[in-house]
Amino acid sequence: MIARALPVAAAVMTVAACGSALEETPRQARAPESEGSCVSAAGETAEGVDRTDPAYPVAMGPDGPVIGVERELDDGTAIFISDSGVCSVAETAPGTWAATGVVVDEQDRPVADAHVSYEALEPRGLDVRIATRTDEDGAFALVNVPIVGERSCYRQRIVAEGFRPFVLVEVFWPETYGQSVTLSRESYDMEGGATDRRGCHP
């Protein structure tokens, strides 16, 4: 499976709960009631969220938290899971990838304090492990995750109390990605998905 976590500007990945297939669909933005802006680290603004403080999950890099990452709301596919909204990571270092994601339950409620980790699988010899936790809005962000050559393959694992662990192997290019994962208490129908190195060679 190639890059199921699509570039933020295009769409986000919805991982269905038990009994549903893996599908790529734009996530509907939940526009807040009031108009306001999302302020990036550079002081720029993007229309679309209210005047309360937006949820800014701390962007985690291979060497720890990265402060001052530029963020934005993506056109038409912005990830909204609360009245304050979630701003997507808008940039990453050359030769790396970044992602902004949200983790929700079957009722589309945010799952806070979920453990999210990525481990490099290919190319062999790329020794990268990165981990973070979702904030109170179920959001997480990664930035400056290394790629060797044109693309690299990573295994994602999400673990949260009361849910079955979620595992998916994906190929990433030097881009920014958006993702929405629905955790299940039962099981997953990972049609077309992979949890091992086979996912690196679709």
Beta strands, then each sheet from edge to edge (+ up, - down):
strand 1: 12-15
strand 2: 23-25
strand 3: 37-39
strand 4: 45-47
strand 5: 59-61
strand 6: 64-66
strand 7: 71-72
strand 8: 88-89
strand 9: 96-104
strand 10: 115-122
strand 11: 129-133
strand 12: 139-146
strand 13: 152-159
strand 14: 166-172
strand 15: 176-182
sheet 1: 2+ 1- 15- 9- 12+ 5+ 6-
sheet 2: 3+ 4-
sheet 3: 7+ 8-
sheet 4: 11+ 10- 13+ 14-
end
